[in-house]
Amino acid sequence: MAGFHLLSPYFLVSLKELYSKQRECSSDIGRRKNRQEVDLAQFCLDRGTILHELNHVVGFEHEHVRPDRDQYIEVIWDNFTSEEFKKEMYIVKDRKRWSVFNESYDLYSLMHYGPYAYGNGKITIRARDSYFQNIIGQGKGFSAKDIRKIRKMYNCLPDRPQDVIY
């Protein structure tokens, strides 16, 4: 269960470790009735990936599928290895389904894929502002905006700004 305790400052969750032979890192988005399984292959057992998948469990989509993403990034469609990944992982979600909690686009978000994700070795996501190119998809932990969105979603805003853990 290494890594799952990292959520405790942000969520109240009950976790049970199960073993399977999955070869992917994935979770459904949002709560499921009774229990929800998170698939974590051996290569997914780092802090950032575990937090990313558990953030799906509590209801968060990928940042790069926000309706306003084209103002901040360019998706290089020709550089993907699979049509399936293009459609499933990068198509902008319907505005009606999306909630941004009055937060601007977050290139630092743990929920943002990196510049080479699912690509053929070439860039699949290019930041419109080149300053951010090596920052997108940092994958290490929650950004300040990630934490604010989690707290807003679950109505657990801190009493004082200094109570926010980054």
N, C-alpha and C positions, 0 to 999 in steps of 0.2 A: 504494500500500500504506500510505498515511498512516493512522496509528492502530494498525496491527497490531503494531508494535514495542512498544506499550504492554503487551502481554501477557507480554513476555519475563521480567519479574521473577516471574511466577506460573506459567507453563507453558513446556514445551518443545514447540514446534509448528513445523511446516514449512508455509509459506504460499506460494501461487502466485496471482497476480492474473489473473483472467479477466474478460472483459467480456460483459455481456448487457444486455438491455433490460428487466430485471425492474423492477417498480414497487412493490416491497415491501421490508421489512426482515424477514428470516426465516432460520431455520436449524432443521434437525432437532435433537432433543435427544439427546446422546450420540454416541459415536464410531460411524462407519459404516465398513464395509470399504473399503479402498483410499483413497478420498478423500471428503471431505464438502464440499458447496458451501454457501456462505453468500450469500444474496441481499442486496445492499445497493444500493438505489436511490440516486439522487443526493442525495435529502433525508435519507439515513441515514448520511452520511459524517462525522458528528460523533463525538468520542471516546466519549461515553457509549453511543451506539447500537452502535458497533462492538464495544465491550467487552461489552455486553449480549448481542449475537448470538454472539460467540465464547464467552461463558460457557455458552450453550446447547450449543455444540459439545462442550465438555468435560463436559457431563452435567447441567447445572442447569436446573430448571424455574423458572417464575415464582413468586415468593414468595407472591403473592396466590392461589395455588391450593393452598396447604398445607391439610391437614385441620383445623388449629386456627385458620384465618384469621378465622372469624366472631367470635372473642373480641376481635379487634383492629380489624377493619374491617367495614363494612356495604357490600354491593354493592347499588346502586340499579338493579335490573333494568329498570325502566320507562324509564330514560334512555339506553339503548343504541340505536344507529342500525341494528343488524343482529342478527337472531337467531343468525346464524352466529358472530359474534364472542362473543355471550353463551356459547354452548356451547363453542366452541373455546378461548377465552382466559380464561374465568372460572370454569368448573365445577371444584369441588374434586376433586383427584386422590385416587385410592385410597390409603389408608394403607400398604398393602403395597408400593406403588411409591415411596413418599416417604421420603426420608431427610433429617432435619434436623440430623444430626451433633451432637445435644445442644445446639443453639443455639435460643434463643427467637426468636419471630417478629420479623422485621426490617423495620420501616417505612422504614428508611433504605436498604434493599437496592437495588442497581442492577437487580435482577431484579423489582422491584415496579413495576407500572404506576402512572401518576399519577392524580390525582383525576378527570380529564376524558377519559381514554383511551377511544376508540371510542364516545364519547357524542354526544348531540344538542345539545351546548353546555351541558348541565347535568352536575352531578357524577355520576360512575358509581361512585366509591369514596369512602366517607366513613370517616375514622378515628374509632374509638369514643372516643378521647381527642382532643379538638379541638386540643390543642397540636401534634399531629403532622400535621394536615390539609395544611399547606403544605409538608411535608417529604416525604411519600410520593411516590414516583416521581421523585426528585431527578435521576436520569439523567445524572449527571456522572462518577461513578466508583464504585469498589467501596467498600462500607461495611466497617467493621472485621469484622463478622460474615461478610460475603461472603468476605473474605480468609481468615478462619479456616476456613470451610467448604471452600474450594478446597484449602487446605493439608491439611486432614484427609482429604479425598477422595483426594488424591494422595500422602498420607503424607510430606509435606515440612514437618513442623512445625519452627519455628525452635528453635535451641538456647536462645535467651534471648528473653524477651518483647520486648525492644527491637529485635530483628531483624525484627519484623513491620512491613511497609511499609503505611501507610494513605494 
